[in-house]
Amino acid sequence: MTNAVWPPALTIASERLVLEPLGYEHEQGLREAVLDGELWNLVVTSAPEPDKVKAYIDLALQMRAEGTRLAHAVIEKASGRVLGSSSYHDIIAPIKRVEIGYTWYAKSVQKTYVNTECKNLLLQHAFETLDCGVVGWRTDNLNFASQKAIERLGAKKDGTIRHHALRRDGTVRDTVLYSVLQHEWHGGIKAHMQQLLHRYDGAA
């Protein structure tokens, strides 16, 4: 890995969450997180099987060295528990474009503050520290929960790429694309995210 790899691997944090660049020190925590809900059995998730967590980290670090992905471990600050993972990916450094994906969380923290707060951290870092022009998402056309979550953040639907990628069960998915532009972040989405987070004030 060289200094030319962008974005730089930094730890970012809120009052409740810490996002650390993913490494082998997170292996056991990730394994415990995927076991919480047996996430690998879901067709539309990127969560690894428990015995493939090391390979998952291997690939993330390889993609990091290539400059295409920066994976994070999502950690609960109070307990130090690894809750899941989320990444910047499909990085295009010359135009300062990243996408947010490879996101999954232990079942016990799904539908809590975690996803919204993690997305807020990644968006704020992308637009206000990295000066990105756009942040994108892509999701399975059958992952309606993911589509609703992305739309709830205020992202715009860019379109659908049909017959685009293999699912883990061997079927072929269509991919739905979303994005937020920098002026949209400053023009209202940042404030909207704060309103969403206020709903979770005091929640675990």
N, C-alpha and C positions, 0 to 999 in steps of 0.2 A: 504494500500500500504506500502511496506517495502523497506528498502534500498537495498534489494537483487534484486529488479526489475530492469532489464536491457533492453534497455539503459536508462540512467537517463533522466528525462524530463527537457530539456534545451531549451531556446529560441535561435534560430540561425537567422542571418540576413545578408543581402547584402545591397547595397546602396539604393535599391528600395523596397525590400520585407522584412517582418519580419514573421518568422514561430514561433508561440507561441504554447505550449502545449494546446490542446483544452480543454475548460472549459465552464461553464455556462455563463460566462461573454461574450461569443461569440455568444450566442443564437440568439439575434436579428440580428446581422450581418450576420449570416449564413442564417437566414430566408430571408433576403433581397437578398442575393446572389442566393438562389435557385429560387426565384421569377423572377430573371433576366434571362429570357429564358425558364421559366417553366421546369426546368431540370428534375424534377421527372417524366415527361411524356416520357422520353427517356428510352427505354428498357435496354440499355447497360450501364447506369450510376448508381453510388452508391449514388447519391444525394438524400436526404430525401424529403418527401413532407413537405410543410411549417408547417403543424400542427403536424408534427412528429420530428421536429428538436430537441426538448428536449429529446425525446426517443433516437435519434441518438447520442446525447452527453452522455446520460445515458449508452448506450451500449459501446461507446468508452472508458468511464472511467472504466467500468467493465472489459473490455478486458485489459486495462492498469494495473489494479490491479492483473489480472491473468498473466501478463507478456507476452501477445501475440500480443499486438498492442499499438503503441504510436501515437495518432492522433495529428495533428497540424491544427490550423487555419492559413490560408495564408492571410496576411494583407499587404495592400499597405502602405509603411512607411509614405509617404508624407501626405496622407489623413486620415489614420487610418481605412480605409474601409476594411471590410472582403471580400475577393475575392473568397474564397472557402476553400477547405480542402485537405490535403494529409497526409498519414500515413506511418510509418514503421509498418509492420504487419508480421504474420507468423514468429515471432521472435524465433530464436533458440540460446539462450544465450551461451551455452557451446562451440559452434563452431563459435560464432560471425557472425551469418547469419541474415540478415533482408531482407524483400521485401518492395518495395515501391508501394503503391496502395491506394484504397479508395480515389482516386483523382478526384476532380471535381472543376470546376470554373464557375463563373457567365458568361453568354454568351458574355457579352460586353468585357471581357478580354481574351476570347478564341482566339487563333491564334495571340497572342501578345507575348511579352517577358516572360510573367508570368510563363507558364509551364516550359520552358527551364531553367529559373533562379531558379525556385523552385526545379527542379530536380537536378540542379547543387549544390544547397545548401545541399540537402539531401545526395547526393552522396559524396560530399566533407566531410561532417560531419561523414558519415558512415565510410569512408576509412581512413580519416586523424585524426579524434578525437576518434571514437569508435574502430578503427583498425579492421574493419570487413574484413573477408576473401572473402566475396561475397555479392553482392546485387542483388536481383531478382525482377522480375515483373511477373504478370499473368494477362491475359486479355481475354475477350470474343472473340471467333473465328469470330464473326460477327462485332466486333469493329475494323474495318480496320484503322480508324483514329488513334486509340490508338496504334495499332501494328506499323504503320508507324512512329509515334512519338517516340516509344521506339527504333525502329531500327535506327532512325536518330541520336539517342544519341550514337550509337555504340555498343549496347547490342547484345549479341549472342542469337539466338533462340535455346532453349534447346529441344523443342518438344511440343507435344500436348497431353493433357489428354482428351480422348474422353468421351462423356456423363458424364460430371463431376459435374455440378452444375445447380441449378434452376435459371432462370432469373426471374425478378419481374413480368413478364406476365405469368409465369407458364411453359414456354417452358424450355427445357434442353439444356445447352450450352456445347460446347467443350471449354477447357481452354488452351490458348497458353502461354507457359513459356519462359522467357528470363532471362539472367543474365549477370553481369559484375564481373570479378574476380579482386582482389586488384591489381595484377601486370598489368592487362589490363588498369585499371584506371591510374596508374602511367606511363604506357608505351605508352600512346597516347590519351586515351579517355578524360582525364582532359584537355589537350590542345585542343582537338576537341570541347569540350564543350565551351571553351573560344572563339573559332572561331564562334560557333553558336551564342553566346551572343553578339559578336561584331556586328552582323547583325542588332541587335536591339538597338544599341547605339543611344540615342536620341529619341527612340520611347516611346510611352506611354504604 
